[in-house]
Amino acid sequence: MNGLEVNAFTVATQWFLQQQILNCEVSVYMGKAKKARGFDATHDDAEVRFVIDPLYLQDPEETHRILERLHEWVRKWNEVEVAKRY
């Protein structure tokens, strides 16, 4: 699928993020990211697609940083979703 792949890491990350995010479907793929943060996020009101660059997953510390950044992205999404309700 356009150079994107699914593997055990992306499935586990997708499951983890899906458990946290409000009002959104999450999909996670491995592929070339354009952003320097190590992943790209494409979203609309109902879905978000993360593409994680495998170059940023070469060592465990960097992998941990990517997971923290993804978690932070979802946290900010949730803040916006909560603000929409009020």
Phi, psi and omega in degrees: 000090177050041179078007179261144179225158177247135177216184183300321180296315182292323178295314180295318179295318177300313180300314181301313182289324180297328179291338185259329190280146178262135170054044183201147173261134183251138168227143183230132180229161172257133180178183181287120177265143180271337182275146180289346181285353177101354176208156173248148176233123175242127185213159168227199184289343186235347184218148171227137178239121176259135172242115182261130180279122182297340177297334181272003182246027184283334177227154185301325180294319179292322176300317178298319179296320178298314179298320177297318179296319177296316178299318179296320178300313180295321178300315179294321176303313181298323177299318179295317180298319178294319179296328178296331183287341184246000000 
